[in-house]
Amino acid sequence: MIKAVRIHQPGGPQAMVYEEIELAPPAPGEVQIRHHAIGLNFIDVYFRTGLYPGTYPLILGNEGAGEVIALGKGVKDFKIGDRVAYAPVPGAYCEARNIKADQLVKLAKNISYETAAAMMLKGLTAQYLLRQTYRVKAGTTLLIHAGAGGVGLILCQWAKALGATVIATVGSAEKAKLVKKFGAKHVILYGSENFVERVREITKGKMCDVVYDGVGKATFPASLDCLKPLGLFVSFGNASGPVDAFNLGLLSQKGSLFVTRPTLFTYTSQPGGLQKMAKDLMRMVSSGAVKIPIHASYPLQDVAQAHEALESRSTTGSTILIP
């Protein structure tokens, strides 16, 4: 028996129940791991509230790090004691779990379990956004909404390392200092400043090549006005609510713009995708070019408090859960 956090129906933070469940031996092709740390992400809120559907009872969580404690039949790439991590694979809020071997990556020696749990989903998201959805390079000008969030801080650092000019929006002066420290050249306080006007001032009217938006409803469609002709709007999250359906004619009116709504799962499910992306991420983190700030750590049984902090937007960087 192990302890896990499950929901039996969608709801608020109190819908999560810390309870004992049975864990079967790993099936053929599976690895059993004991979690040392588990990542907290806004997508967990989407599943908890029912915005993203699930089958109940549902174990929340999409990333974790730990050690291999048992092997299913036919597993050859891992051995007991290996340090591993994963994302995005639902079912992380638990002491131990079974997972398909091809969904795991081995950790670099200098990356701790805590850092791994804090970086996998957010870091792999940053990887596909910057290196695949739009290939950022020296000279790219980009806007990152919610720059002080977990994904935002990684995006700021990685984009700066690639030679891009980084503009970030944040909600407070304290967060503005943080994103400056982590690579943003320009910071906009969206609560007191019109971010479209500020982007126009900062870029001297040239606007951005790409906008990365994990906020959603509150920043759309104004984000389209931050793009230069043929620019790309990337919506990868809904922290303020989902973007409603809109008239595609807006894209032609605003300069033949492109819009996409990618998911991490699509990229990691490509042949070899997860391993290549994780290798790129670990290289950036191991080199020191991208640091993974951990804002807070909660015992797994206190996950409701962690969700409340996340939804109140009082967090910066990453939050982890310790079983």
C-alpha positions as CSV (number, residue, x, y, z in Angstrom):
1,M,0.0,0.0,0.0
2,I,1.1,3.6,-0.7
3,K,-0.2,7.0,0.0
4,A,-1.6,9.1,-3.0
5,V,-3.6,12.2,-3.6
6,R,-6.8,11.5,-5.6
7,I,-9.9,13.4,-6.6
8,H,-13.2,11.5,-6.8
9,Q,-15.0,14.4,-8.5
10,P,-13.9,17.8,-9.9
11,G,-13.8,20.7,-7.4
12,G,-11.7,23.1,-5.4
13,P,-8.4,22.3,-3.5
14,Q,-10.4,20.5,-0.9
15,A,-11.6,17.9,-3.5
16,M,-8.1,16.4,-3.2
17,V,-8.0,13.4,-0.8
18,Y,-4.8,12.0,0.7
19,E,-5.5,8.3,1.0
20,E,-4.0,4.8,0.9
21,I,-4.2,2.8,-2.3
22,E,-2.7,-0.4,-3.6
23,L,0.2,-0.4,-6.0
24,A,0.6,-3.5,-8.2
25,P,3.9,-4.8,-9.4
26,P,5.2,-3.3,-12.6
27,A,3.7,-4.8,-15.8
28,P,5.9,-5.9,-18.7
29,G,7.7,-2.9,-20.1
30,E,7.1,-0.8,-16.9
31,V,9.4,0.5,-14.2
32,Q,8.3,1.1,-10.6
33,I,9.8,4.2,-9.1
34,R,9.8,5.7,-5.6
35,H,9.2,9.4,-5.8
36,H,11.6,11.7,-4.1
37,A,10.0,14.9,-5.4
38,I,6.9,15.8,-7.5
39,G,6.3,18.8,-9.6
40,L,3.3,21.2,-9.2
41,N,1.9,22.7,-12.4
42,F,-1.2,24.8,-13.4
43,I,-2.3,21.9,-15.6
44,D,-3.0,20.0,-12.3
45,V,-5.5,22.7,-11.5
46,Y,-7.2,22.2,-14.9
47,F,-7.6,18.5,-14.2
48,R,-8.8,19.1,-10.6
49,T,-11.5,21.6,-11.6
50,G,-12.7,19.5,-14.6
51,L,-11.5,21.9,-17.3
52,Y,-9.6,19.0,-18.6
53,P,-11.6,15.7,-18.3
54,G,-10.4,12.7,-16.4
55,T,-11.6,9.2,-15.2
56,Y,-12.3,9.1,-11.5
57,P,-10.9,8.5,-9.0
58,L,-8.0,10.4,-10.5
59,I,-4.4,10.8,-9.3
60,L,-3.3,14.3,-10.2
61,G,0.2,15.4,-11.2
62,N,2.2,15.2,-14.4
63,E,5.8,15.1,-13.4
64,G,8.1,13.6,-10.9
65,A,11.6,12.4,-10.0
66,G,12.8,9.4,-8.1
67,E,14.7,6.1,-8.0
68,V,13.9,2.8,-9.8
69,I,12.8,0.2,-7.2
70,A,11.4,-2.6,-9.5
71,L,11.5,-3.6,-13.1
72,G,8.8,-5.2,-15.2
73,K,9.5,-8.0,-17.6
74,G,11.5,-7.0,-20.7
75,V,12.9,-3.7,-19.4
76,K,16.5,-3.4,-20.4
77,D,17.4,0.3,-20.4
78,F,17.0,0.8,-16.6
79,K,18.3,-1.0,-13.5
80,I,17.2,-0.8,-9.8
81,G,18.7,2.3,-8.2
82,D,18.7,4.5,-11.4
83,R,17.9,8.1,-10.8
84,V,15.0,9.1,-13.2
85,A,12.4,11.7,-14.0
86,Y,9.4,12.1,-16.3
87,A,6.8,14.4,-17.8
88,P,4.1,14.7,-19.0
89,V,2.6,11.5,-17.5
90,P,-0.5,11.8,-15.4
91,G,-0.6,10.1,-11.9
92,A,2.3,11.8,-10.1
93,Y,0.8,12.7,-6.7
94,C,1.8,9.5,-4.9
95,E,4.7,8.0,-3.0
96,A,5.5,5.4,-5.7
97,R,4.1,4.5,-9.1
98,N,4.5,2.3,-12.2
99,I,5.4,4.0,-15.5
100,K,6.3,2.8,-19.0
101,A,10.1,2.6,-19.4
102,D,10.0,4.7,-22.6
103,Q,8.4,7.6,-20.6
104,L,11.4,7.9,-18.3
105,V,14.7,9.7,-18.7
106,K,17.9,9.2,-16.7
107,L,19.0,12.2,-14.7
108,A,22.4,13.9,-15.2
109,K,24.6,13.4,-12.1
110,N,24.6,17.1,-11.1
111,I,20.8,17.5,-11.2
112,S,19.0,16.7,-7.9
113,Y,15.6,15.0,-7.6
114,E,14.1,18.4,-6.4
115,T,15.5,20.3,-9.4
116,A,14.3,17.5,-11.8
117,A,10.8,17.5,-10.4
118,A,10.7,21.3,-10.7
119,M,12.0,21.4,-14.3
120,M,10.7,18.5,-16.3
121,L,7.3,19.7,-17.4
122,K,8.1,23.4,-17.4
123,G,11.6,22.9,-18.9
124,L,10.4,20.6,-21.7
125,T,7.6,23.1,-22.4
126,A,10.2,25.8,-22.7
127,Q,12.2,23.6,-25.0
128,Y,9.5,23.0,-27.5
129,L,8.3,26.6,-27.4
130,L,11.8,28.1,-28.1
131,R,13.4,25.4,-30.2
132,Q,10.5,23.8,-32.2
133,T,7.2,25.8,-32.2
134,Y,9.2,28.9,-33.1
135,R,13.0,28.6,-33.5
136,V,14.3,31.5,-31.5
137,K,17.7,32.8,-32.4
138,A,19.9,35.8,-32.0
139,G,18.0,38.9,-33.1
140,T,14.5,37.5,-32.2
141,T,12.3,39.8,-30.3
142,L,9.7,38.0,-28.1
143,L,7.1,38.7,-25.5
144,I,6.6,36.3,-22.6
145,H,3.4,36.7,-20.5
146,A,3.6,35.8,-16.8
147,G,7.4,36.0,-17.0
148,A,7.8,35.3,-13.3
149,G,6.0,31.9,-13.4
150,G,7.7,28.5,-13.6
151,V,7.7,28.3,-17.4
152,G,8.2,32.1,-17.7
153,L,11.5,32.2,-15.8
154,I,12.9,29.3,-17.8
155,L,11.8,30.9,-21.0
156,C,13.4,34.2,-20.1
157,Q,16.8,32.6,-19.3
158,W,16.8,30.2,-22.3
159,A,15.7,32.9,-24.8
160,K,18.4,35.3,-23.5
161,A,21.0,32.5,-23.9
162,L,19.9,32.1,-27.5
163,G,20.6,35.9,-28.1
164,A,16.9,37.0,-28.2
165,T,15.6,40.3,-26.8
166,V,13.2,39.3,-24.0
167,I,10.2,41.4,-23.0
168,A,8.2,40.0,-20.1
169,T,4.9,41.0,-18.4
170,V,4.5,40.5,-14.6
171,G,2.0,41.4,-11.9
172,S,4.2,43.2,-9.4
173,A,7.3,45.2,-8.9
174,E,8.8,42.3,-6.9
175,K,8.2,40.0,-9.8
176,A,9.7,42.6,-12.2
177,K,13.0,42.5,-10.3
178,L,13.0,38.7,-10.5
179,V,12.5,38.4,-14.2
180,K,15.2,41.1,-14.9
181,K,17.5,38.9,-12.8
182,F,16.5,35.9,-14.9
183,G,17.1,37.4,-18.4
184,A,14.3,39.8,-19.3
185,K,15.7,42.9,-20.9
186,H,12.4,44.8,-20.6
187,V,9.6,44.2,-18.0
188,I,6.0,45.4,-18.2
189,L,3.7,45.7,-15.2
190,Y,0.4,44.6,-16.9
191,G,-1.7,45.8,-13.9
192,S,-0.7,49.4,-14.3
193,E,0.7,49.6,-17.9
194,N,-0.9,48.9,-21.3
195,F,1.3,46.1,-22.5
196,V,0.6,46.7,-26.2
197,E,1.6,50.4,-26.0
198,R,4.7,49.5,-24.0
199,V,5.8,46.8,-26.5
200,R,5.4,49.4,-29.2
201,E,7.6,51.9,-27.3
202,I,10.2,49.2,-26.4
203,T,10.5,48.0,-30.0
204,K,10.2,51.4,-31.6
205,G,7.1,50.3,-33.5
206,K,8.7,47.1,-34.9
207,M,6.8,44.8,-32.5
208,C,7.6,41.1,-31.7
209,D,8.4,38.1,-33.8
210,V,6.6,35.8,-31.4
211,V,4.4,36.1,-28.3
212,Y,4.3,33.2,-25.7
213,D,1.1,33.3,-23.7
214,G,0.3,31.0,-20.8
215,V,-2.3,33.4,-19.4
216,G,-5.1,33.0,-21.9
217,K,-8.3,35.0,-21.8
218,A,-7.0,38.1,-20.0
219,T,-4.3,38.7,-22.5
220,F,-6.2,37.9,-25.7
221,P,-6.7,39.4,-28.3
222,A,-4.4,42.3,-27.2
223,S,-1.4,40.0,-27.6
224,L,-2.1,39.9,-31.4
225,D,-1.4,43.6,-31.4
226,C,2.1,43.0,-30.1
227,L,3.2,41.1,-33.2
228,K,4.8,42.3,-36.4
229,P,3.3,41.2,-39.7
230,L,3.6,37.4,-40.2
231,G,4.3,37.1,-36.4
232,L,3.3,34.0,-34.4
233,F,1.0,34.0,-31.3
234,V,1.6,30.8,-29.2
235,S,-1.1,30.0,-26.6
236,F,0.2,27.3,-24.3
237,G,-1.9,27.8,-21.1
238,N,-5.1,29.2,-19.6
239,A,-4.2,30.6,-16.2
240,S,-6.9,33.3,-16.5
241,G,-9.4,31.1,-18.4
242,P,-9.4,29.7,-22.0
243,V,-9.3,31.8,-25.1
244,D,-12.8,32.0,-26.6
245,A,-13.5,31.3,-30.3
246,F,-12.7,34.3,-32.4
247,N,-13.1,35.5,-36.0
248,L,-10.1,34.3,-38.0
249,G,-10.4,37.5,-40.1
250,L,-8.6,39.2,-37.1
251,L,-5.4,37.5,-38.2
252,S,-5.5,39.0,-41.7
253,Q,-6.5,42.4,-40.3
254,K,-3.5,42.5,-37.9
255,G,-0.9,41.5,-40.5
256,S,-1.3,37.9,-41.7
257,L,-0.6,36.5,-38.3
258,F,-0.2,32.9,-37.3
259,V,-1.7,31.4,-34.1
260,T,-1.0,28.0,-32.6
261,R,-2.1,26.1,-29.4
262,P,0.6,23.3,-29.0
263,T,0.8,20.8,-26.2
264,L,3.9,19.2,-24.7
265,F,2.4,15.7,-25.1
266,T,2.3,16.1,-28.9
267,Y,6.0,16.9,-29.0
268,T,7.2,14.2,-26.5
269,S,5.1,11.6,-28.3
270,Q,7.1,12.0,-31.5
271,P,9.6,9.2,-32.1
272,G,12.6,10.0,-29.9
273,G,11.1,13.3,-28.9
274,L,11.2,13.0,-25.2
275,Q,14.8,11.8,-25.0
276,K,16.1,14.6,-27.4
277,M,14.1,17.3,-25.6
278,A,15.2,16.1,-22.1
279,K,18.9,16.0,-23.3
280,D,18.6,19.6,-24.5
281,L,17.0,20.7,-21.3
282,M,19.6,18.9,-19.1
283,R,22.4,20.4,-21.1
284,M,21.1,23.9,-20.5
285,V,20.5,23.3,-16.8
286,S,23.9,21.5,-16.3
287,S,25.7,24.3,-18.0
288,G,24.2,26.9,-15.6
289,A,22.6,28.9,-18.5
290,V,19.2,28.0,-17.1
291,K,18.6,27.9,-13.4
292,I,15.5,26.3,-11.9
293,P,14.3,28.4,-9.0
294,I,12.2,26.5,-6.5
295,H,9.7,28.9,-4.8
296,A,8.3,26.5,-2.3
297,S,8.2,22.9,-1.1
298,Y,5.1,21.3,0.5
299,P,4.6,17.8,2.0
300,L,2.4,15.8,-0.4
301,Q,-0.4,15.7,2.2
302,D,-0.5,19.6,2.2
303,V,-1.1,19.7,-1.6
304,A,-4.4,21.8,-1.1
305,Q,-2.3,24.7,0.3
306,A,0.1,24.4,-2.7
307,H,-2.9,24.6,-5.1
308,E,-4.3,27.6,-3.3
309,A,-1.0,29.5,-3.5
310,L,-0.7,28.6,-7.2
311,E,-4.2,29.8,-8.1
312,S,-3.7,33.0,-6.2
313,R,-0.7,33.8,-8.4
314,S,1.4,34.4,-5.3
315,T,4.0,32.0,-6.5
316,T,7.1,32.5,-8.6
317,G,9.3,29.9,-10.2
318,S,8.5,26.2,-9.4
319,T,6.8,24.6,-6.5
320,I,7.4,20.9,-5.5
321,L,5.7,18.3,-3.4
322,I,7.7,15.9,-1.2
323,P,6.1,12.5,-0.5
